[in-house]
């Protein structure tokens, strides 16, 4: 009886430890995603220049970076093989697209603010 009770106690302690680790992982996942979203939204909310090409790239770069950070959180904590493969693809593809947009921004002539720039990208961007 005492031996069975001791075994049950060991199993119960082990299960509690697993549950605590799982809760910590979810909290860490949630905090990583929340932080990524906050950074992304702050960077996307910057006022536009009035140049659609410049504003598009400037807004989409942090949007893609946010997607990369969220995909990295999935790779760190997720277990589903389909979603993990998707997250790996997101990291690679979004990094490539960021590089293209950074090159395009560098090739554009300097921005010259216009009166319509005050309604720039920050007020008209959408989410998907």
Secondary structure as UniProt FT lines:
FT   HELIX           2..44
FT   HELIX           52..77
FT   HELIX           81..107
FT   HELIX           115..119
FT   HELIX           121..124
//
